[in-house]
Amino acid sequence: MLLLFHPSVLSRTVCITCIAVLTLAGIMIRPWKISEALIALGGAALLVLLGLIPVPTAFATILSEWNTLFFFLGMMSLSALAEYAGIFDWLAVQAARLSRNSVRRLFLNVFLLGCVISMVLSNDSTALILTPVVYALVTRLRLPVLPFLFACTFIADTASFLLPVSNPINIILLSRFPLDLFTFWRLLLPTSLVVIAVNIGIFFLLYRQSLRGQLDVKQLPDLNKSIRSRPYFRYSCCVLICVALAYMVASATRFPLSVVALGGAMLLLVGAFYWKQVTFPRLGKQISWPIFGFIIGMFIVVQALESTGLTGQLGILLLHLSGGTSLGAVLIGTAGAALGTNIINNVPMAVVLISSLQSIQHASPLVQQGFIVASIFGCDLGPNLTTVGSLATVMWLLILRQRNLDVSGLDYFKIGLIVTPLMLLLGALTIWIMLVI
């Protein structure tokens, strides 16, 4: 601790802290509309050029996160190839047909569909791919679009801890603090069910006026038009079912989930080439390549911060605020993670928490587990409060603007403020109850 106040150490700590703060502020403000990836990589490059983090350490940091990086690649490829097969369009039309002409039942079905897609293909797929599909569906049916579009983005995060693969944030945290599948489900599955029920219930109450009436199923698009190749569609469905089962087996055995995601993507890619449904350039455009630069940059920046001992001090502060109790760990962990995601985004917040939680290993196992699970929960659900909490929400806004729908950050916050704090509180209490029983 005293070493932090040595002049050379202190100046290094100040430099690293200033660069990290400027990097995080740049990500939040995005001056001149510079991408988050360039800002994160710029901060990392500056740390390396100034010798504040050795080049070998930077490379070792990147290599150590191979599971996270490859999972992102596999997840995005799976989602894109499933979209080419017409699976999302088909599911949306089926949800409308199963509504039996009821607008309210269709609203519920959109929530349930979002849960399924988030569970298997991650929350990003729900927010980024289901949103335009649902928009096309409800405009065709001449229904109010905003309730359904808000359902897409909120359920994406609300259902993002049904499985370890349901949110890339889970992979980032579980890569450092592994939980077996039984423990993950025991603590987070009941929590998921509680917050999903709260989300659906409050949204039905908020939009009760807009959800009245009947829809005309005759306006639904022809399913044959949403499926360009029936053999590839059937093949893709079989592959996705196998991937979902493989995810569960891999989670239970702690096998790298990135291998499953990449393996499933390769199988879909082989089928897509066989039935001539995709080309490499077309698939490449569907992959959000900047996210890799963003993640790599943030890992290096936080690694430099960790070397100063500051993230360790944050962990000690969180432990102090929790009072050393399991209830305190869950409540403080949830609140800290949720607050952080809405200040610096959930990806860098997850990386900061990984570094911080390593300093509380002297706490009791129950308190440690409480902090870890609460961090997953807070980083997954917290972004529902504002539009800056996750990249998926930012992309959701861009999708809406492309369709001449303007949802301001304040409009989103008004909805988020009604539903998110209650979900966070009830979810945290559920985690604590499951932790101590």
C-alpha positions as CSV (number, residue, x, y, z in Angstrom):
1,M,0.0,0.0,0.0
2,L,2.8,2.4,1.0
3,L,4.5,1.7,-2.3
4,L,1.8,3.6,-4.1
5,F,3.1,6.8,-2.6
6,H,6.7,6.4,-3.8
7,P,7.4,9.3,-6.2
8,S,8.0,7.1,-9.3
9,V,5.2,4.8,-8.5
10,L,2.9,7.7,-7.8
11,S,3.6,9.4,-11.1
12,R,3.1,6.2,-13.0
13,T,-0.2,5.7,-11.1
14,V,-1.3,9.2,-11.9
15,C,-0.5,8.8,-15.6
16,I,-2.3,5.5,-16.0
17,T,-5.3,6.8,-14.1
18,C,-5.5,9.9,-16.3
19,I,-5.3,7.9,-19.5
20,A,-7.9,5.4,-18.2
21,V,-10.3,8.2,-17.1
22,L,-9.9,10.0,-20.5
23,T,-10.5,6.7,-22.3
24,L,-13.6,6.0,-20.4
25,A,-14.8,9.6,-20.8
26,G,-14.2,9.4,-24.5
27,I,-16.2,6.2,-24.8
28,M,-19.1,7.8,-23.0
29,I,-19.0,11.2,-24.8
30,R,-17.7,10.0,-28.2
31,P,-16.2,13.4,-29.3
32,W,-16.5,14.1,-33.1
33,K,-18.4,10.8,-33.2
34,I,-15.2,8.8,-32.9
35,S,-16.0,5.1,-32.5
36,E,-15.7,3.4,-29.1
37,A,-13.2,0.9,-30.5
38,L,-10.8,3.6,-31.7
39,I,-11.0,5.4,-28.4
40,A,-10.3,2.2,-26.4
41,L,-7.4,1.2,-28.8
42,G,-6.1,4.7,-28.6
43,G,-5.9,4.6,-24.8
44,A,-4.3,1.2,-24.9
45,A,-1.7,2.3,-27.5
46,L,-0.8,5.4,-25.5
47,L,-0.2,3.2,-22.4
48,V,2.1,0.9,-24.5
49,L,4.0,3.8,-26.2
50,L,4.6,5.5,-22.9
51,G,6.0,2.3,-21.4
52,L,3.2,2.3,-18.7
53,I,2.4,-1.3,-19.7
54,P,5.1,-3.6,-21.2
55,V,4.4,-4.9,-24.7
56,P,4.7,-8.5,-23.6
57,T,2.1,-7.9,-20.9
58,A,-0.2,-6.3,-23.4
59,F,0.1,-9.3,-25.7
60,A,-0.3,-11.7,-22.9
61,T,-3.5,-9.9,-21.8
62,I,-5.0,-10.2,-25.3
63,L,-4.0,-13.9,-25.6
64,S,-5.5,-14.7,-22.2
65,E,-8.9,-13.5,-23.3
66,W,-9.1,-15.8,-26.4
67,N,-12.3,-17.5,-25.2
68,T,-14.1,-14.1,-24.9
69,L,-12.9,-12.9,-28.3
70,F,-13.7,-16.1,-30.2
71,F,-17.1,-16.4,-28.5
72,F,-18.0,-12.9,-29.8
73,L,-17.0,-14.0,-33.3
74,G,-18.9,-17.3,-33.1
75,M,-22.0,-15.6,-31.6
76,M,-22.2,-12.9,-34.3
77,S,-21.6,-15.4,-37.1
78,L,-24.3,-17.8,-35.7
79,S,-26.8,-14.9,-35.5
80,A,-26.0,-13.6,-39.0
81,L,-26.3,-17.1,-40.6
82,A,-29.5,-17.8,-38.8
83,E,-30.9,-14.6,-40.2
84,Y,-29.9,-15.6,-43.7
85,A,-31.9,-18.8,-43.2
86,G,-35.0,-16.8,-42.4
87,I,-35.3,-18.2,-38.9
88,F,-36.1,-14.9,-37.2
89,D,-38.7,-13.9,-39.8
90,W,-40.3,-17.3,-39.5
91,L,-40.4,-17.1,-35.7
92,A,-42.0,-13.7,-35.7
93,V,-44.7,-14.8,-38.1
94,Q,-45.4,-17.8,-36.0
95,A,-45.6,-15.6,-32.9
96,A,-48.3,-13.5,-34.6
97,R,-50.2,-16.6,-35.8
98,L,-50.2,-18.0,-32.3
99,S,-51.6,-14.8,-30.9
100,R,-55.1,-15.8,-32.2
101,N,-55.8,-12.2,-33.4
102,S,-55.0,-10.7,-29.9
103,V,-52.7,-7.8,-29.8
104,R,-51.9,-8.5,-26.1
105,R,-51.1,-12.1,-26.8
106,L,-48.8,-11.0,-29.6
107,F,-47.1,-8.6,-27.2
108,L,-46.5,-11.5,-24.8
109,N,-45.3,-13.7,-27.6
110,V,-42.7,-11.1,-28.6
111,F,-41.4,-11.2,-25.0
112,L,-41.2,-15.0,-25.0
113,L,-39.6,-15.0,-28.4
114,G,-37.0,-12.5,-27.2
115,C,-36.3,-14.8,-24.2
116,V,-35.7,-17.8,-26.4
117,I,-33.4,-15.9,-28.8
118,S,-31.5,-14.3,-25.9
119,M,-31.0,-17.6,-24.2
120,V,-29.5,-19.4,-27.2
121,L,-28.0,-16.6,-29.4
122,S,-27.3,-13.9,-26.8
123,N,-29.0,-10.6,-26.0
124,D,-27.3,-8.8,-28.9
125,S,-29.1,-11.0,-31.4
126,T,-32.5,-10.1,-29.8
127,A,-31.8,-6.4,-29.8
128,L,-30.1,-6.1,-33.2
129,I,-31.8,-8.8,-35.3
130,L,-35.3,-9.3,-33.8
131,T,-35.9,-5.5,-33.6
132,P,-36.1,-4.9,-37.4
133,V,-38.1,-8.2,-37.9
134,V,-40.7,-7.2,-35.2
135,Y,-40.8,-3.6,-36.7
136,A,-41.6,-5.0,-40.1
137,L,-44.3,-7.3,-38.6
138,V,-46.1,-4.8,-36.5
139,T,-46.1,-2.1,-39.2
140,R,-47.6,-4.6,-41.6
141,L,-50.3,-5.4,-39.0
142,R,-50.8,-1.6,-38.4
143,L,-50.1,-1.8,-34.7
144,P,-48.4,0.8,-32.4
145,V,-44.7,0.0,-32.9
146,L,-43.0,1.5,-29.9
147,P,-44.4,-0.9,-27.3
148,F,-43.1,-3.8,-29.3
149,L,-39.7,-2.3,-30.0
150,F,-39.2,-1.4,-26.4
151,A,-40.1,-5.0,-25.6
152,C,-37.3,-6.2,-27.9
153,T,-34.5,-4.2,-26.3
154,F,-35.6,-4.6,-22.7
155,I,-36.2,-8.4,-22.8
156,A,-32.8,-8.7,-24.5
157,D,-31.1,-7.8,-21.3
158,T,-33.7,-9.1,-18.9
159,A,-33.4,-12.6,-20.3
160,S,-29.6,-12.4,-20.7
161,F,-28.7,-14.6,-17.8
162,L,-30.8,-17.7,-18.5
163,L,-27.6,-19.4,-19.7
164,P,-23.9,-18.5,-19.5
165,V,-24.0,-17.9,-23.3
166,S,-27.0,-15.5,-23.1
167,N,-24.8,-12.5,-22.8
168,P,-21.1,-12.0,-23.8
169,I,-20.7,-10.3,-20.4
170,N,-21.3,-13.6,-18.8
171,I,-18.4,-15.1,-20.7
172,I,-16.1,-12.2,-19.8
173,L,-16.8,-12.7,-16.0
174,L,-17.1,-16.5,-16.0
175,S,-13.7,-16.8,-17.9
176,R,-12.1,-15.5,-14.7
177,F,-14.6,-16.7,-12.1
178,P,-16.0,-20.0,-13.4
179,L,-19.3,-21.3,-12.0
180,D,-20.6,-24.7,-12.8
181,L,-23.9,-24.8,-14.7
182,F,-25.8,-26.1,-11.7
183,T,-24.6,-23.2,-9.5
184,F,-25.3,-20.7,-12.3
185,W,-28.9,-22.0,-12.7
186,R,-29.5,-22.3,-9.0
187,L,-28.7,-18.7,-8.4
188,L,-29.7,-17.0,-11.6
189,L,-32.5,-19.0,-13.2
190,P,-35.1,-18.1,-10.4
191,T,-33.8,-14.6,-10.7
192,S,-34.3,-14.6,-14.4
193,L,-37.9,-15.8,-14.0
194,V,-38.6,-13.1,-11.4
195,V,-37.3,-10.2,-13.4
196,I,-38.8,-11.4,-16.7
197,A,-42.2,-11.6,-15.0
198,V,-41.7,-8.1,-13.6
199,N,-40.6,-6.7,-17.0
200,I,-43.6,-8.2,-18.8
201,G,-46.1,-7.2,-16.0
202,I,-45.0,-3.5,-15.9
203,F,-44.9,-3.2,-19.7
204,F,-48.4,-4.6,-20.0
205,L,-49.5,-2.0,-17.4
206,L,-47.6,0.9,-19.2
207,Y,-48.9,0.1,-22.6
208,R,-52.4,-1.2,-21.7
209,Q,-54.1,1.4,-23.9
210,S,-52.0,0.6,-27.0
211,L,-52.5,-3.1,-26.7
212,R,-56.3,-3.2,-27.0
213,G,-58.1,-4.6,-30.0
214,Q,-57.5,-7.3,-32.5
215,L,-55.0,-7.9,-35.3
216,D,-55.8,-9.2,-38.8
217,V,-53.7,-12.3,-39.4
218,K,-54.6,-12.0,-43.1
219,Q,-52.0,-9.2,-43.2
220,L,-49.2,-11.5,-42.2
221,P,-46.5,-12.1,-44.8
222,D,-46.3,-15.4,-46.6
223,L,-43.9,-17.7,-44.8
224,N,-42.5,-19.0,-48.1
225,K,-41.1,-15.5,-48.8
226,S,-39.2,-15.4,-45.5
227,I,-37.5,-18.7,-46.2
228,R,-35.2,-18.5,-49.3
229,S,-34.1,-22.1,-49.1
230,R,-36.1,-24.6,-47.3
231,P,-33.3,-27.2,-47.1
232,Y,-30.9,-24.6,-45.5
233,F,-33.7,-23.5,-43.2
234,R,-34.3,-27.0,-41.9
235,Y,-30.5,-27.6,-41.7
236,S,-30.0,-24.4,-39.7
237,C,-32.8,-25.3,-37.2
238,C,-31.2,-28.6,-36.6
239,V,-27.7,-27.0,-36.1
240,L,-29.1,-24.4,-33.7
241,I,-30.8,-27.1,-31.6
242,C,-27.6,-29.0,-31.4
243,V,-25.7,-25.8,-30.5
244,A,-28.1,-25.1,-27.7
245,L,-27.7,-28.6,-26.3
246,A,-23.9,-28.3,-26.7
247,Y,-23.9,-25.0,-24.8
248,M,-25.5,-26.8,-21.8
249,V,-23.1,-29.7,-21.9
250,A,-20.1,-27.3,-22.3
251,S,-21.4,-25.1,-19.4
252,A,-21.8,-28.2,-17.2
253,T,-18.3,-29.5,-18.0
254,R,-16.6,-26.1,-18.2
255,F,-15.6,-26.7,-21.8
256,P,-14.8,-23.4,-23.6
257,L,-18.1,-22.0,-24.9
258,S,-16.2,-20.2,-27.7
259,V,-15.4,-23.5,-29.3
260,V,-19.1,-24.5,-29.4
261,A,-20.1,-21.1,-30.8
262,L,-17.4,-21.3,-33.5
263,G,-18.2,-24.9,-34.3
264,G,-21.9,-24.2,-34.7
265,A,-21.0,-21.2,-36.9
266,M,-18.8,-23.3,-39.1
267,L,-21.5,-25.9,-39.6
268,L,-24.0,-23.2,-40.6
269,L,-21.4,-21.6,-42.9
270,V,-20.8,-25.0,-44.7
271,G,-24.6,-25.3,-45.2
272,A,-24.8,-21.7,-46.4
273,F,-22.1,-22.3,-49.0
274,Y,-23.6,-25.6,-50.1
275,W,-27.0,-24.0,-50.7
276,K,-25.5,-20.8,-52.0
277,Q,-27.0,-18.6,-49.3
278,V,-24.0,-16.4,-48.4
279,T,-20.6,-15.2,-49.5
280,F,-17.7,-14.2,-47.4
281,P,-18.0,-10.5,-48.1
282,R,-21.7,-10.5,-47.3
283,L,-21.1,-12.4,-44.0
284,G,-18.1,-10.1,-43.2
285,K,-20.4,-7.1,-43.3
286,Q,-22.7,-8.7,-40.7
287,I,-19.8,-9.0,-38.2
288,S,-19.3,-6.0,-35.9
289,W,-15.5,-6.0,-36.2
290,P,-14.9,-2.8,-34.1
291,I,-16.2,-4.7,-31.0
292,F,-13.0,-6.7,-31.0
293,G,-10.9,-3.5,-31.0
294,F,-13.1,-2.2,-28.2
295,I,-12.7,-5.3,-26.0
296,I,-8.9,-5.6,-26.6
297,G,-8.4,-1.9,-25.9
298,M,-10.4,-2.1,-22.7
299,F,-8.6,-5.2,-21.4
300,I,-5.2,-3.5,-21.8
301,V,-6.4,-0.3,-20.2
302,V,-7.8,-2.2,-17.2
303,Q,-4.7,-4.4,-17.0
304,A,-2.7,-1.2,-16.6
305,L,-5.1,0.0,-13.9
306,E,-4.8,-3.3,-12.1
307,S,-1.0,-2.9,-12.0
308,T,-1.4,0.3,-10.0
309,G,-3.5,-1.4,-7.3
310,L,-6.4,0.9,-7.8
311,T,-8.9,-1.7,-8.9
312,G,-7.8,-3.8,-5.9
313,Q,-8.7,-0.8,-3.7
314,L,-12.1,-0.7,-5.4
315,G,-12.6,-4.3,-4.5
316,I,-11.7,-3.7,-0.9
317,L,-14.1,-0.7,-0.8
318,L,-16.9,-2.8,-2.2
319,L,-16.2,-5.4,0.5
320,H,-16.2,-2.8,3.2
321,L,-19.5,-1.3,2.0
322,S,-21.0,-4.8,2.0
323,G,-20.2,-5.2,5.7
324,G,-18.8,-8.6,4.9
325,T,-22.3,-10.2,4.7
326,S,-23.8,-12.1,1.8
327,L,-26.8,-9.8,1.6
328,G,-24.5,-6.8,1.5
329,A,-22.3,-8.4,-1.1
330,V,-25.3,-9.1,-3.4
331,L,-26.9,-5.6,-2.9
332,I,-23.6,-3.6,-3.2
333,G,-22.4,-5.8,-6.1
334,T,-25.6,-5.4,-8.0
335,A,-25.8,-1.6,-7.4
336,G,-22.1,-1.1,-8.2
337,A,-22.3,-3.1,-11.4
338,A,-25.5,-1.5,-12.6
339,L,-24.3,2.0,-11.8
340,G,-21.0,1.4,-13.6
341,T,-22.6,0.0,-16.7
342,N,-24.6,3.2,-17.1
343,I,-21.5,5.4,-16.7
344,I,-18.8,3.5,-18.7
345,N,-20.8,0.7,-20.5
346,N,-21.1,-2.9,-19.4
347,V,-18.1,-4.3,-21.2
348,P,-15.5,-2.1,-19.5
349,M,-17.4,-2.3,-16.2
350,A,-17.2,-6.1,-16.4
351,V,-13.4,-5.9,-17.0
352,V,-13.0,-3.5,-14.1
353,L,-15.0,-5.8,-11.8
354,I,-12.9,-8.8,-12.7
355,S,-9.8,-7.0,-11.6
356,S,-11.5,-5.6,-8.5
357,L,-13.0,-8.9,-7.3
358,Q,-9.6,-10.6,-7.3
359,S,-8.7,-8.5,-4.2
360,I,-11.5,-9.9,-2.0
361,Q,-10.4,-13.5,-2.1
362,H,-9.8,-13.4,1.7
363,A,-13.6,-12.9,2.2
364,S,-15.8,-15.9,3.0
365,P,-16.8,-18.1,0.0
366,L,-20.5,-17.0,0.4
367,V,-19.5,-13.3,0.1
368,Q,-17.2,-13.9,-2.8
369,Q,-19.9,-15.9,-4.7
370,G,-22.4,-13.2,-3.8
371,F,-20.2,-10.5,-5.4
372,I,-19.5,-12.6,-8.5
373,V,-23.2,-13.5,-9.2
374,A,-24.3,-9.9,-8.4
375,S,-21.7,-8.6,-10.9
376,I,-23.1,-10.8,-13.6
377,F,-26.6,-9.8,-12.8
378,G,-25.9,-6.0,-12.5
379,C,-23.8,-5.9,-15.7
380,D,-26.5,-7.8,-17.6
381,L,-29.6,-6.0,-16.4
382,G,-28.2,-2.6,-15.5
383,P,-28.0,-1.4,-19.1
384,N,-31.8,-1.3,-19.2
385,L,-31.7,1.9,-17.3
386,T,-30.1,4.1,-20.0
387,T,-29.2,4.0,-23.7
388,V,-25.4,4.1,-23.0
389,G,-25.3,0.9,-20.8
390,S,-24.6,-1.5,-23.7
391,L,-23.6,-1.3,-27.3
392,A,-26.7,-3.4,-28.2
393,T,-28.9,-0.6,-27.0
394,V,-27.0,2.0,-29.0
395,M,-27.4,-0.1,-32.1
396,W,-31.1,-0.5,-31.3
397,L,-31.4,3.2,-31.3
398,L,-29.7,3.4,-34.7
399,I,-32.0,0.8,-36.1
400,L,-35.0,2.9,-35.0
401,R,-33.5,6.1,-36.5
402,Q,-33.0,4.4,-39.8
403,R,-36.8,3.8,-39.8
404,N,-37.5,7.5,-38.9
405,L,-38.4,6.6,-35.2
406,D,-36.8,9.0,-32.8
407,V,-36.5,7.7,-29.2
408,S,-34.4,10.1,-27.2
409,G,-32.2,9.1,-24.3
410,L,-34.6,10.8,-22.0
411,D,-37.6,8.9,-23.4
412,Y,-35.7,5.6,-22.8
413,F,-34.6,6.7,-19.3
414,K,-38.2,7.4,-18.3
415,I,-39.2,3.8,-19.2
416,G,-36.0,2.4,-17.7
417,L,-36.4,4.3,-14.4
418,I,-39.9,2.8,-14.0
419,V,-38.9,-0.9,-14.5
420,T,-35.2,-1.3,-14.0
421,P,-34.6,-0.4,-10.3
422,L,-37.5,-2.6,-9.3
423,M,-36.1,-5.5,-11.3
424,L,-32.6,-5.0,-9.9
425,L,-33.9,-4.9,-6.3
426,L,-36.2,-8.0,-6.6
427,G,-33.6,-9.8,-8.6
428,A,-30.8,-9.1,-6.0
429,L,-33.1,-10.3,-3.2
430,T,-33.8,-13.5,-5.1
431,I,-30.1,-14.1,-5.6
432,W,-29.5,-13.7,-1.9
433,I,-32.3,-16.0,-1.0
434,M,-31.0,-18.7,-3.4
435,L,-27.5,-18.1,-2.1
436,V,-28.3,-18.7,1.6
437,I,-30.8,-21.6,1.4
